[in-house]
Amino acid sequence: MFGALSLREAYEAIDWPILIMLGALLPVSESVRATGGADLIAGWLSQVSSTLPPYGALAMIMVAAMAATPFLNNAATVLVMAPIAITFAGQLGYKPDAFLMAVAVGAACDFLTPIGHQCNTLVMGLGGYRFGDYWKLGLPLSFIVILLGVPLILFVWPLV
């Protein structure tokens, strides 16, 4: 609009592999829901969390998203975990908003590996870090995200 970037430059700046991956994961997300995979995983999570208070169930879904992010991509984790979180919240009798936010926060907070997020990978070489170095700061930081994130999510998005 202001001429700072031409249409050609904007087109060339698009990260096509990521865009294609996200487009390909939309049907995967829907298939997790449609085939009953979300119900199965949410049922297992419900059984495990049956003795937990509501904030414990929310923390569990956040930790599950944090655990999936290193193997997928943060956006892909959200696409796969969202139907699971919605079903999980429904089985517990809660509104899904807080659970979806827990998935979003958990997926964005991969501090344990250099491969879960591109920023982690960028600083690895420049800082001279090794794979194991990410656990030293990443694990305490992950606990801080959970300890602060769960109450803040519950404050903004109540469960009922």
Steps between C-alpha positions, in 0.01 A plus 500: 500500500788740578733362233753368750464149361412404146255219429785290358708546817200409715437189290866395523498550879228240553634186664327254268606174671346615829185620326462169317566302820231694686256450215575128498449476876148645489359168372713314756346711775152430367574128465615484863158631592291310244656156555455513874869553574424818691235315703743218575784726611263733689346198673842385611584851623164514682574173680844622603366838613190369679657562840655834403348841571401708195832684491680164496306389193585829330867459591491147359380615159764775500772246581368269227532784248850579627592133459368481142662820374858369462377222271263711294509873449331745737225577247461132413472414868212743537324351199534146634438576869202738456237229436644297787480801734141577398390141557694480827335818630157372397552167676592687818199731464700819441496764228783436250640855489753459781610161368557641152708782647700246701573316174607824331728601787643150540568468128677836494724417795748239390809582699633146540643435153672699228271349235156589638514861388708676240624760749652225714678364192634842401671565832642149530785551255567863583510436874697179473226308680458123497171312489516422873555864594136582427381291796703703749299818450207354309365277775477774766357737241237243402399464866470878530276511191275231649493656848414846368314406184233276652372753758513784248309297242240410762473866600431616144308193372296344783410133463128542559 
